[in-house]
Amino acid sequence: MNRRVVVTGTGAVTPVGNDVQTYWKNLLAGECGIDFIKAIPTDDLPVKIAGEVKDFNPADYEIEPAFSRKQDKFTVYAVAAAWQAVRQAGLKSGEDGNIDPFRYGVYVGSGIGGFTTQVRETEKLLNEGAKWVSPLFIPTMIANIAAGNIAIRNQACGPCLPVVTACATSTHAIGEAYRAIKHGYADAIIAGGSEAAVIPLGIAGFANAKALSRAEDPKYASLPFNRNRGGFVMAEGAAMLVLEEYEHAKARGAEIIAEVCGYGNTCDAHHVTAPRPDGVTQAAAIRQALEEAGYSSEDVLYINAHGTGTALNDTSETAAFKLALGEDAYKAHISSVKGTVGHMLGAAGAVEAVATVLALKEGIVPPTANLDDVDPECDLNYTPCKAVKADLTIGISDSLGFGGHNGCVAFRKYKE
């Protein structure tokens, strides 16, 4: 069974906007959401900047105060982004709804899960004793609980599969959801990722692993494909897409944003943190997605790159694009959103997939912010600093995660 799969809803909570419209507007403008960290003390931290979510009000997404108070931020962000996506899609489960609950799934992951909860309850154990650890500790901390809560709130009784593949998490969640619908296991799936790791332990861990930028100017710290890059900038937030079987979406009159048409999944099998330098395995994931999507040289391709701004990522990813596409790599429109929002870890792939489907829908390539001094080794068209109009026909979003996880999802501009 090979069924068409389309996108009917999107949602986002990001450092540059807590809804898709605001996120997209600021992304196109190259607005930077990175700043000095305000939510936690940073005096003893080696890095004092991040992409924090700002002015977030759970009530805007019909999230009850008791729920937001008891849950970890990663779950609250996930529920908010899912609420947006489901509302746009117009899906409602149950007897008076428009989808069978057992054909309605949730594929939502997190690279880390309830990090704030883990640290807080560990401190209680060490300082006050075991009896003071919250009975809600486990069901608040575990990385699958955002998916579980989204399923509960949307009466989604079909397949529920949280993915944990570090920074490739939500790309894999979207890809696996696509396959589940394509092959007949569900009619619609809420897919994406969420992360809330901007806490002292998270910053110290990534910084001491030499992954984070030590730049002191927050507006010039996340520098994908820039000669001056020095590491990624941590960020938080969530993003979701509603994937739906084409005939199911058409039958209920849903607006279709884009079509999902390919997915690739490989592993570097090389190193726990460093990407494979030659790009061979990353290229294989990209090639898998493009071949399934029916890509040809006549297509006008947009690539939403992983583009972290680390020395190794940007050169190996450039190599991967060349291996996957050959000469076509030089005519592709490419950009990274991380110069604007930072690196949202497990949510990165989903927020970048949202940008990819909107780029296709509107015919606009979002810019790579801060790309004022291109690394000569990154010699492709990385759309520096300003958005560009283009008659895009196909787009891919690729992600690379610690552990060597590579994922790539392909979308096409929607045509009936």
N, C-alpha and C positions, 0 to 999 in steps of 0.2 A: 504494500500500500504506500503510495507516494502522494500525499495531499499537499496543496498549497498552504503556506503559512504567512500570515500578515500581522502587522503591528497595528493595534487599534487604540492603544493608550500609552501615555508616558507620564512619568512623575520624577521629580528631582528635588533634593534638599542639598544645597551646595554652598561653598564659601562666597559665591557671587549671586545667590538668589535661592529662595526657598520654594520656587515653583518653576516650571519649565520655561514659561515665557520670559521671566526675569533672567534666568540662567542663560538662555539663548541670546537675549539682547545684549547682555554684558559680555558673553563670549565673543560675539561678532565685533563688539567695540574694543576688545582686548583689555577690558577692565581687569585689574588684578585683585583677587580676593585674599591674597596673602598679607599678613600683618604681624605685628608683635603679639604674642599670645596674651590674652586677657583673662582667660577662664581659670588659670592656675598660676601659682608663683613660679617664676623662672630664674630666680637669683642663682640657684645652684646648678642650673642646666647648661649643657654645652651649646645648645641651640635654643633660641628664644623666639623663633618665628614659626608660623604654621598657617594653614588655611582653615580657619575656624568658621563654623556655621554661625550666622549672626541674626539677631532679632527673630529667633525661632519661637513660635507660639503654638504649642500642641493643639490648643483649642481651634485653631484655624483648620485643622484636619479632623475635627470631631473626635479628638482623643481626650478622654476623661482625665481630670486632674489626678485621680487615684492611680490610674494606669501609668501615666507619665512619671509619677512620683516613685512608683515601685519598680519600674523597668529600667534597664540600662539604656543609655542614650542610643546605642546602635539599634536597639529594637524600636525605640520611639521614632527615630529617623526613618527606619524601614517602613513602619506602619504609615507614616505621613506620606512617603513617596508612593506607596502602594495605593493609598486612598486617592491620590491625585490620578494615578494611572487608571484605576478601576472606574473612577467617576468620568474621566474622559471617554473610556471605552463604552460606558453605559451598561456594564454587565451587572446582573443581579441573580444570585443563586436562590434556589428553592422553588416551592410550588407556584408562587406568583411571579417567578423570575423568568429570565430568558436563557438560562443555561442549566443543564443537569448538574447538580452538585458533585456527582461522581465522575463527571467529565471535565472538572474544573480543578486545576492544580496550582501549586506554588513551588517555584524553584528559586529560592532566595538564599544567598550565602553571605558569609562574612569571613574575612581573612583571619580575624582574631576572636571576635565575639565580644562578650561583656567584660572588657578589659578593666573599666572603672570598678565594676562589681568585684572582679577577682582581687584587685589590689585592696579595696576597702575591707572586704571580709577577711583577707589574709592578715591585715593589720589588726583586726579585732581578735583573731585567733592568737596572734603573737603577743598582743598587749593586754588582752582582757580574758582570754581563755575560750575554750571550745563552746561553752554554753551560750556565748554571745554571738556566735555566727548565725546569720539570718536563716530561717527555714526556707526562705526564697532564694538563697544563694545559688543553688544548682540550677533551678529553672529560670534564673535571670542571667546567669553567666554563659551557659552553653551556647555554642555558635549556631545551633539549629533553631533557637527559640524565636528569632525574628520570623522565620518561615512559619513556625507553628502559630504564632499570634496573628499573622496575616491570614492564614487559613481559617482560624477561628472567627475572625472578624468578617470574613467574606464567605463563610459557609462553603469553603472549597474542600470537598471531601475526596477529590481525585488524587493523583500522584503528588507527593510533597517531598522534594529532594533538595536539601541544602547542600551546597557545594563549598568546599574549603580548599582552594588552590592558591593561597596567598594573593598576589596582585592580579592573578588571572581569574579569580573566583567568579566574578559576575559575568565575564565573557563566557566562561564554561557553563554557568547557569543558563544563560540565554541560548547557547548552542544546544545543550541537552534538552531544554524545553522545546526548541525547534524540532529536534528529532522525535521527541515524544508525540508531538502533535502531527508531524508529517507521517509518522508510521501508525497513527490511529489510536494512541493510548490516552489522548485527551483532546478536548475541543478548544480549550483556552487555558493558558498558564500565565500567572503573574511571575515574571522573572527579573532578577536583578541582584543587587548587593547593597550592603550597608557597613559602615565602619565608624567607630568613635574611639580612636587610639591616641588622640592628642592629650596625653597625660604624662606625668614625669617619667614613669617607667618606660613607656613607649618611646618617648623622645630619647631617653638615655640609651635604650637598647639599640635603636636604629643609628643614633649618632656614634656610639662606640663600635658599631659594625662598619663605620666609615661610609655609610650610605647617604647621610644627610648633608645638604649644603650648609656651610658655615658662614655664608654671606650675612652681612649685618644690615644691608638694605633690603627690607622685605619685598619691595616692589621690583627688585632686580636680583632675585635669588633663585627662582625656578626658571632655568634657561635651556629648554630642550634644543638640541642640535646647535647650540651656541659654542663657539670656541672657548668662552669664559666659564662654561658650566662647571659646577663642582659638587654635584649631588642633587638628590631630589628634596622637595619640601613636603613634609607630611600635611595631610588634610583630612577632613572628616565629612561625613554626609551619607546620602543614599540616593539611589536611582533605580527606577523600575520601568519595565515595559510589559504591556499586556500583549502576549502572542496568541493568535487565534486562527483556527482553521478557516480558510477563505470562504467556503460556502456557508459556514455557520455565521460568519461576520456579515456576509451579504444578505442572508435571510432575515437578519434582524435590523438591517439598514444602518450598520455601523460605518463610521468614517474610517477609511483605511489610510494610514500614514505612509507605509512602505511595505514591501514584501521581504520576508526573510528567505534567503535562497541558498545558503551554504554555510558550512561549519567545518573547521579544522582543529585538531587537538593532537599535539605531540609533546614529547618531553626531551629536553636537552641531554639528559643522562650524563651530565658533565660536572656540575659543581652545585653546592647547596645555595649559593647566593649569586655568583657571577654567571651571566649569560654565556652561551657558547660563542666564542669570538667570530667564528667563520659564518654564523648565521644559517647553517645548513638545516638544523631541525626547526628553527623558527620559520624558515622559508617553506618547509614542508607543510606546516599548518596553514600558512597563507595560500599555498598552491592547492591544498585540499578544498579550502573554502571557495576559491575562485573557480576551480574546475566544476564543483557541484553547482555553482551559480551560473555556469555557462558563459564565463567571461571570454571575450574576444578582443582583439586589438582595436576593433571599431568602438568599443565601449569608452565612455568618458569616466575614468575611475577616480574616486576619492578614497584616500587611505587616512583613517584616523589612527595615527601611530601611538604606540605605547609611550614613546618620547619622554622619558623620565628626567632627562638632564643629568644623568650620570655618564661618566666617561665611557664605560663599557657598553651600556645599553644603546646609546645613540649610534655608535659606529657599527655594532653588530646588527642592529635593526636595519640600518642602511644597507648593509651587506645582504641581509635577508630579503629585502625588497628587490634588490638587483638579481639575486638568485631566482626568486619566485617569478619575476616578470621579465627578465632580460632587458631589452631596449625599452620596453613599455614602461619601465620604472621611471625613465626620465621625462615622460609626458604625464605621469600621474600627478594629481593634486594631492598633497600630503600636508597634514598639520597635527600638532599635539595641543590638546587643551590644557595641559598641565602648567604651562606658563601663566594661565589665568586662574585655575582652581587649585593648583598643587596636585599632589598624588593622594587620591582618596583610597588607596590600598584595595581592599576587597570590593569597594564600590566603584573603582576607577573604570572597569570595563563597561559597566552599565551606564554611567554618566557619559562615557564616550560613545556608546551605542546610541544614546539619545541624540547626541550631536550629529552622528552619522545619518540617522534617518531624517533629521530636520534639514541637513545639508542637501540630501537628495530631494526632499519635498519642495524646498524653496530655491534650489539651484544656487546656493551660496556656500563657499568654502570658508569655514572659520579660520582665523589666523593662528599662527604660532606666536604668542606674545613674547616680547623681549628678544626676538631673533634679529638682533642688530649687528651681529658679527658671526657669520656662519662658519662653522668648522669646515675646512676644506675636505675632510674625509666624509662629511655629510653633504654630498654634492647633488642631492635631488631637490625637487621643488617643494620646499617645506613651508610655503605661504608665509613669508616673514611679515609680522606686525599688522597687516591689513587684510581684511576679508576680501575675497575675490568671487565675482559671479562666474558661474560655469554651468553648462547644460549637462549636469552629471546624470549618468544612467545607472551606475553601480557604485556601492561603497562598502568598504571593509573596515572593521575595527579589530585591532589585534592587541593582545595583552601577553606579558611575560611575567612569571611569578617566581619567587624564591623556590628552590627545589627543581627548577628547570621547566616549570609548567608553561606551555605555550598554547594560546587559544586564539582563534580568529573566526569572526562571524561576518557573513556577507549579506548585504541587503540590496535590493533593486528598487529604483523608482517605481512607484505603483502604476500598473496599467491593468485594465480589466482583461 
